[in-house]
Amino acid sequence: MTETSGKISEIIKSGAAVLDIDIPPECGAAFCSYYAFLVEHNRKINLTAITGEEEVARLHFLDSLALLKAYDFRNQRVIDVGSGAGFPGVPLKLAEPSMDLTLLDSTAKRVDFTKQLCQMLGLSVICLHARAEEISHEPFSRESYDAALSRAVARLGLLCELCLPLIRSGGLFIAMKSADSDDEIREAANAIKVLGGELQRCFDYTVPGTDLRHRAVIIGKTKQTPPELAMIRK
């Protein structure tokens, strides 16, 4: 085991203990491979500004894994909207292999990266190159997912427009935000209601090994989204 791989494995193991989550023992090696693949391809594609091994392990991997405390992903059909370099979907899939994961991104190069990444890691994942507002009209995806995730940098109201039409009634949308997102949540209240959602709770956590406080905003889907509200933006 190299020094880098040993360090990442230890950060993942100790961070999971702090978060009080269970992950498969083989996850450490998988995250080491993920890191090496990410750094290699980041030289050619703009995937992340964070490239140090400790920073990636904490700010990408552990930050994604923290969602295991917010939702039970076992045997769930999940879509990661705006998946970019695979966060949070791929770390969650590594930790909970039973989940049925779709990664969605509008940038072809990033979708190509995640396809190669999942193949390298031996993960069965659907990688889609499309916009959320487009696939929300498709029968295979509209109101068909148990959960939608987004770590995208966008206002919560817009994320709700993109994600809530994809979730079945009784499912959840989990938006990853900063812990000071109260104003943003209030701003999105009407959109959440109109789109068929309801704010359930906010799960705040500290990223292990840092002083960063992050938040998972958890929105339940209580009824179908009216068809006329899932419009394709031009």
C-alpha positions in Angstrom: 0.0 0.0 0.0 1.4 3.4 -0.9 1.6 6.3 1.5 -1.2 8.1 -0.3 -3.5 5.2 -0.4 -2.8 4.4 3.3 -3.6 8.0 4.3 -6.8 8.1 2.4 -7.9 4.8 3.7 -7.3 5.9 7.3 -9.1 9.2 6.8 -12.2 7.4 5.4 -12.1 4.8 8.2 -11.7 7.3 11.0 -14.1 9.8 9.5 -16.8 7.1 9.1 -16.3 6.3 12.8 -16.8 10.0 13.7 -20.0 10.1 11.6 -21.1 6.8 13.1 -21.7 5.1 9.8 -20.9 1.6 8.6 -19.0 1.2 5.3 -17.6 -2.0 3.7 -14.0 -2.8 4.6 -13.0 -2.7 1.0 -14.1 0.9 0.6 -10.7 2.3 1.6 -9.0 0.8 -1.4 -11.8 1.9 -3.7 -11.5 5.5 -2.5 -7.8 5.4 -3.1 -8.4 4.4 -6.7 -11.1 7.0 -7.0 -8.7 9.7 -5.8 -5.9 8.7 -8.2 -8.3 8.5 -11.2 -9.8 12.0 -10.3 -6.4 13.6 -10.0 -5.2 12.1 -13.3 -8.3 13.3 -15.2 -8.4 16.6 -13.5 -5.4 17.7 -15.5 -7.4 17.4 -18.7 -10.9 18.2 -17.5 -12.0 20.8 -14.9 -13.5 18.5 -12.3 -12.5 20.0 -9.0 -10.4 22.8 -7.6 -9.6 20.5 -4.6 -6.9 18.1 -5.4 -4.9 17.4 -2.2 -5.4 13.8 -0.9 -6.5 14.9 2.6 -8.8 17.6 1.2 -10.4 15.3 -1.3 -10.9 12.6 1.3 -12.6 14.9 3.7 -14.3 17.6 1.6 -15.5 15.3 -1.2 -15.6 11.7 0.1 -16.6 12.1 3.7 -18.9 15.0 2.9 -20.8 12.7 0.5 -20.8 9.8 3.0 -22.4 12.0 5.7 -25.7 11.6 3.8 -25.8 8.0 5.0 -26.9 9.5 8.4 -29.7 11.4 6.6 -31.3 8.6 4.6 -31.3 4.8 4.2 -30.1 4.2 0.7 -30.5 0.4 0.8 -32.2 -0.9 -2.4 -33.3 2.6 -3.3 -33.5 4.1 -6.8 -31.5 7.3 -6.6 -30.5 10.0 -9.1 -27.6 12.4 -8.5 -28.5 15.7 -10.4 -25.5 17.7 -11.5 -23.2 14.9 -10.5 -20.0 16.5 -11.9 -17.0 14.3 -10.7 -19.4 11.9 -9.1 -20.2 13.5 -5.7 -22.1 12.5 -3.7 -23.5 9.6 -5.8 -20.3 7.5 -6.3 -19.1 7.6 -2.7 -22.6 6.6 -1.6 -22.7 3.7 -4.1 -19.3 2.5 -2.8 -20.6 2.5 0.7 -24.1 1.1 -0.1 -23.8 -1.1 -3.2 -27.4 -2.1 -3.2 -28.6 1.3 -4.3 -29.7 1.7 -7.9 -27.8 4.9 -8.9 -28.1 7.2 -11.9 -25.6 10.1 -12.4 -27.0 13.0 -14.4 -24.9 15.9 -15.8 -25.3 18.3 -18.7 -21.6 18.3 -19.5 -20.5 15.5 -21.8 -16.9 15.4 -20.6 -17.9 15.0 -17.0 -20.4 12.2 -18.0 -17.5 10.5 -19.9 -15.4 10.8 -16.8 -18.0 9.2 -14.5 -18.6 6.4 -17.0 -14.9 5.6 -17.0 -14.7 6.0 -13.2 -17.6 3.6 -12.5 -16.2 1.1 -15.0 -12.8 1.3 -13.3 -14.4 0.8 -9.8 -16.6 -2.0 -11.0 -19.8 -0.2 -10.2 -23.0 -0.7 -12.1 -24.2 2.9 -12.5 -26.3 4.7 -15.2 -24.5 7.8 -16.4 -26.8 10.2 -18.4 -25.8 13.2 -20.4 -28.9 15.4 -20.3 -30.5 18.3 -18.4 -32.8 17.5 -15.5 -35.6 19.6 -17.0 -35.5 17.4 -20.1 -35.6 14.0 -18.6 -38.3 15.1 -16.2 -40.7 14.6 -19.2 -39.5 11.1 -19.9 -41.6 8.2 -18.7 -38.5 6.3 -17.5 -37.6 9.1 -15.1 -40.5 11.3 -14.3 -41.6 10.7 -10.7 -39.8 7.4 -10.7 -36.9 7.8 -8.2 -37.0 7.1 -4.5 -34.6 9.9 -3.9 -32.8 12.7 -5.8 -29.6 14.2 -4.6 -27.8 17.5 -5.5 -24.6 19.0 -4.5 -24.8 21.5 -7.3 -24.1 25.2 -6.7 -27.5 26.6 -7.3 -30.3 28.2 -5.3 -32.6 25.7 -3.5 -35.7 27.0 -5.4 -34.1 26.2 -8.7 -32.9 22.8 -7.5 -36.4 21.9 -6.4 -37.7 22.8 -9.9 -35.1 20.4 -11.4 -35.3 17.6 -8.9 -38.8 17.3 -7.4 -40.5 16.3 -10.8 -38.2 13.2 -10.8 -39.2 11.9 -7.4 -42.1 9.6 -6.7 -44.7 10.6 -4.1 -43.4 9.5 -0.8 -39.8 10.0 -1.9 -37.2 12.5 -0.9 -35.0 15.3 -2.4 -31.8 15.9 -0.5 -30.0 19.1 -1.2 -26.4 19.6 0.1 -26.0 23.1 1.4 -24.1 25.1 3.9 -25.3 25.3 7.5 -26.3 29.0 7.1 -28.9 28.3 4.4 -31.9 29.4 6.4 -32.7 32.4 4.1 -32.4 30.2 1.1 -34.8 27.6 2.5 -37.4 30.3 3.3 -37.0 31.7 -0.2 -37.7 28.3 -1.7 -40.8 27.6 0.5 -43.4 28.5 -2.1 -41.6 26.5 -4.9 -41.4 23.5 -2.7 -45.1 23.6 -1.9 -46.2 24.2 -5.5 -44.0 21.4 -6.9 -45.5 18.9 -4.5 -42.9 18.9 -1.8 -42.7 19.6 1.9 -39.7 20.5 4.0 -39.1 17.6 6.4 -36.0 18.5 8.3 -32.4 19.8 8.0 -29.6 17.5 9.0 -26.5 19.5 10.0 -23.1 17.9 10.4 -19.5 18.7 10.8 -17.2 17.3 8.1 -14.8 15.0 10.1 -11.3 16.5 10.6 -12.5 20.0 9.8 -14.5 22.8 11.4 -16.9 23.0 8.4 -20.6 22.8 9.2 -22.7 21.5 6.3 -26.4 20.8 5.9 -28.6 18.2 4.1 -31.9 19.9 3.4 -34.4 17.0 3.2 -37.6 17.7 1.3 -40.4 15.0 1.1 -42.5 14.5 -2.0 -46.1 14.6 -0.7 -47.9 14.7 -4.1 -47.4 14.6 -7.8 -45.8 17.6 -9.5 -48.3 19.3 -11.8 -47.3 18.5 -15.4 -47.3 22.1 -16.5 -44.7 23.0 -13.9 -42.0 20.7 -15.3 -41.1 23.1 -18.2 -37.9 22.8 -20.3 -35.9 26.0 -20.0 -34.7 27.4 -23.2 
